[in-house]
Amino acid sequence: MDYTLQPRIPMSSPDLTEAEREAVLSVLHTPSLSMGPHIRRFEAAFRERLGLPHAIAVNSGTSGLHLCVRVAGVRPGDLVITTPFSFVASTNAILFEGGVPVYVDVDPLTGNLDPQQARAAVTDLLAGGAAARKWLPPRGAPVKAPLKAVLTVDVFGQPADADPILETARARGLKVIEDSCEALGATYKGRPAGTLGDYGVFAFYPNKQITTGEGGMVVTGDEAAAALMRALRNQGRAPGDTWLAHTHLGYNYRLDEMSAALGAVQMSRLDELLDKRAQVAAWYAERLADIPGVEPPHIRPETTRMSWFVYVVRFDPALNRDEIIRRLAGEGIPARPYFAPIHLQPYMVERFGYRPGMYPLAEDLGRRGAALPFSGVMSEAQVDAVCAALRRVL
Ligand SMILES: *Cc1c(COP(=O)(O)O)cnc(C)c1O
């Protein structure tokens, strides 16, 4: 096959240099492959960047979210308000502890949790009875269950509207977990994403803004929570525990040294990486502006810095998104539906009885949205090629 005829543009690509390769190799010249100096360096980079006293490196964003749900005190049957418009990990972390995700629909512009609806849900859930009932899933939720936390998601690299959510949560003594797995480097009214609630989580899968292959980081200002999370990631070993002493039921959520060394170099390049992604997003915005039927992403004024994770456009409701994706594929351009709302995933339907139409705004975004190929290493010519193909297909 002649690949020069149809240059295949990948959906996403990591941005790696010789410095990353050397850092990983250097670890292999030492005997210290886990819980060594590179983890400490990587964690220090997050504390400095985010201005928080605690950063706990873990082996995935999902692990980080699970630790947050656990230290937030979510017990079997407890309720956690969250969004159906996310990657499944944000909901799964609640389910791992036996918690019940209570969904609230989204801001139709950003796809982030709607703070007004979140406030109404908190009020009604605490009131109980019929008022509470209307927020709960059709089945599988206990009748009287305590509301423990709100889990927000910074969708596609744009922080959720945190201030009104925090106000509601603080007034009611609820913990706020911020899933910033898509938003490293973003700011909300000047404050860094991940620092807005009680705990923030980042992820480093290869399509994220920085990568460690697999990996994640929890940040918090809460010292006791940080100490517990450090113990839980390391098989429940509390400070002072020997290798075979386990104060808590813990997990192996440790990040290895090779990954941490890679991550530390990526962190030192964060602004460069984000600027490159912003440039690619700007190229897209320029070209899409005169393609009818294609809506570019909406950035709210509260988003003082966007951290571009994916580039998701929305097609006019009259257009057939899936057909467009199929035809783009025929032109050698990959595109993906993004996100498929969580409440309609088979395991959620089976357990909680969700039906289409229950979260119409999230579902509409799920139906009309498509992620175009996106990364910081994309060239202007590649963006041209994607947009030209899109124009032909439409
Ligand atoms: C990437 C991501 C995660 C975590 O992903 P891992 O693959 O476990 O690192 C969690 N939530 C959201 C919204 C994500 O995009």
The ligand as an SDF file (V2000), in Angstrom:
LIG
                    3D

 15 15  0  0  0  0  0  0  0  0999 V2000
   -8.7220    9.9630   31.0200 C   0  0  0  0  0  0  0  0  0  0  0  0
   -9.8080   10.1810   31.9770 C   0  0  0  0  0  0  0  0  0  0  0  0
   -9.8430    9.5220   33.2290 C   0  0  0  0  0  0  0  0  0  0  0  0
   -8.8150    8.5440   33.7260 C   0  0  0  0  0  0  0  0  0  0  0  0
   -8.2510    7.7540   32.8160 O   0  0  0  0  0  0  0  0  0  0  0  0
   -7.1650    6.6300   33.0710 P   0  0  0  0  0  0  0  0  0  0  0  0
   -7.1560    5.9490   31.7550 O   0  0  0  0  0  0  0  0  0  0  0  0
   -7.6230    5.7700   34.1800 O   0  0  0  0  0  0  0  0  0  0  0  0
   -5.8750    7.2810   33.3910 O   0  0  0  0  0  0  0  0  0  0  0  0
  -10.8640    9.8440   34.0990 C   0  0  0  0  0  0  0  0  0  0  0  0
  -11.8120   10.7250   33.7780 N   0  0  0  0  0  0  0  0  0  0  0  0
  -11.8290   11.3650   32.5950 C   0  0  0  0  0  0  0  0  0  0  0  0
  -12.9080   12.3590   32.3320 C   0  0  0  0  0  0  0  0  0  0  0  0
  -10.8400   11.0950   31.6400 C   0  0  0  0  0  0  0  0  0  0  0  0
  -10.8680   11.7150   30.4600 O   0  0  0  0  0  0  0  0  0  0  0  0
  1  2  1  0
  2  3  1  0
  2 14  2  0
  3  4  1  0
  3 10  2  0
  4  5  1  0
  5  6  1  0
  6  7  2  0
  6  8  1  0
  6  9  1  0
 10 11  1  0
 11 12  2  0
 12 13  1  0
 12 14  1  0
 14 15  1  0
M  END
$$$$
